[in-house]
Amino acid sequence: MKEEMMKGMPDFDQEVAAAEQDDEMAFEEMAPTGNFSAKSLNNLVKAANRLLPLFDQTPNYPQFTNNEQRLPTDFVRVLAMFEGAIQDAIDKDMLDEEMGFEISEITNDPMLNMVAGKISSVAGSKDFRRYLKEMPDEMGEEMKSDNDEMMEEEESEEPNTRNVDALFLERL
């Protein structure tokens, strides 16, 4: 049986590698292009490093030493994470709409500096911190209510068995 699992691994590894490559290409296509100075890029890096700990990430994105024409995909990933969370907090009225940004709007140094300012403001926002802390609780409550519904349905059919999916949801 172990050999059967091992036979499937190369295919799985290939699928993972293909998915990672697709993911990398998507972020590369998303990467802003323009004439970006190292100074403005580093303003954005400083702001990002202030916000990263709120996402349980180490604030160690490296400084840029050269001007760039395109943002690196690993930095675009960080910005995309921020963009999504900030927009979600705005949608839930926990941040002012002015704090939102779109990666696609970053085309020059003034835009880099504007986004850096927004990210810095968000990093210091008590409302955003509260939003991030409440986010897992909201997901947990949704999953708990879904789990409760599944358990009720199951109990009506067979009271002594439990749904495997419900067990997995409890673990999450």
N, C-alpha and C positions, 0 to 999 in steps of 0.2 A: 504494500500500500504506500509506503514511504517513497518507493521508486516511482510510483505513478504520480505522486505529488511533485517529485523532482523533475519528471519529464515535462510537467506543465509549467515549471518555473521559467524556463527561457522564454516561452511565449508571454508569460505574465510580465517578465522583465522588459521584453520588447514593447509590450503595450504601455507599461509605465514610462519607458523612455520616449515612446512616441507621444504620449500625453504631455510629458514634461517639455518636449520640443514644441508641441503645439502651444502650450502655455507660454513658453519663452517667446515664440513668434508673435503671439497676441500682445504681449507687453512691449515687444519691440515696435510693433505697428502703432501702439498707443503712445510711445515715447515722443515727447515734444521735441521739435527741432527749431533751431534759431541760433543766433549769436549770443551765447551765454558766457558771461565773464566768470572767472573763478570766484571773484568777490561776491557776486550775487548768488552763485551756486552755493557758496559756503554759508551765506545768510540762511538759505533754505535748509541746508544740512544742520545748522545750529538749531533751527526751529524744529526740524524733524527729530533731532536727538532729544529735545525737551519733551516731545509728545510720545515717543516710543515707549518709555516706561509705563505709561497708562495702558498700553497694549501688551504688557508683560514681555517687552522686547528690550534687549540691551541697547542702551543709547550710544552706539559706537559706529555710526555710519561715518566713513572716513571723509576728510576734507578733500576738496578738489585742488589740484596744483596747477591745472591748466584750464584755459578757456575751452568750452565744449560746444559742439554743434548739435548734439543729440544727448538727451539724458540717458544714462545707463538703465538697462531694464530692471536691475535690482533696486534702483532708487525709484523707478516708476512703480514697482510693486508696493513699496512703502507709501508712496503718495496715493496710490489707488486705494489702499487700506484706509488711509486717513479720509480721503474723499468720500468713500462709502459710509464710514461711521459718522462723519460730520453731517452728511446729507440725511442720514437716518435720524440723527439727533434733532436736526432742523424739522424734519417731518413730524417728529413727536413733540414739537414746541419746546425743546430743551435748549436750543441754541437759536440765536437770531439768524435770520436768512442771509444776512450780510457775511456770515462766517463761511458760507459755502464757496466752493471753487470747483472748477472742472480742469482736469489735466490738459485737455485739448486747448484751453485758453492760454496756456503758458507758451509764449512765442518769443519773449525778449526779457531783458533784465528787469524792467519795471514790473512785469507780471510775476517773475520769480520773487521779487521783493514783496509784492502784494500778497502772494500766497504764503510766503514766509511769515509775514505779519499776522495773517489769519491763523496759521498753525500755531504761532506763539500765543496768540490770544486764546485759542481753544485749549492749549496746554495748561493755561492758568485758570480756565473756567471751572468753577465749582459745579455748575450745572452739567457740564460735559463729563466730569468725573463721576457725578451721581448717575448720569445716563449709562456710563460704562459699567458701573457697579450693579445697576438694576437690570441691565441687559440679560445676564445669565439667569437671574431670577425670573424674568418674564418668560424666557425659553423653558425654564424648569416648570413653571406653572402651566404653560401650554402643554408640555409633555405630560405632566401629571394629570391634567384634566383629560387628555386623550387616553392616557393609560387607564384612568378610572372608568371611562366609557367602555374601553375594550374589556376591562375586567367584568363590568356589569353584564355586557353581552355574553361573555364567556360563562359567567356563573349561571345565567339563565339556561344555557345549553347543557353544560357539564360542570357541576359545582366543584369537583375534585381535581380538575386540571387547570393549568395556567398556560396562557399564551406565551410562547417563547419570545415573540416580539415585545410583549409587555415587560418581560424580565430584562431584556436589553435596554428598553427605555428607562427602566428604574435605575439601571447602572449609570446611565448618562446623567 
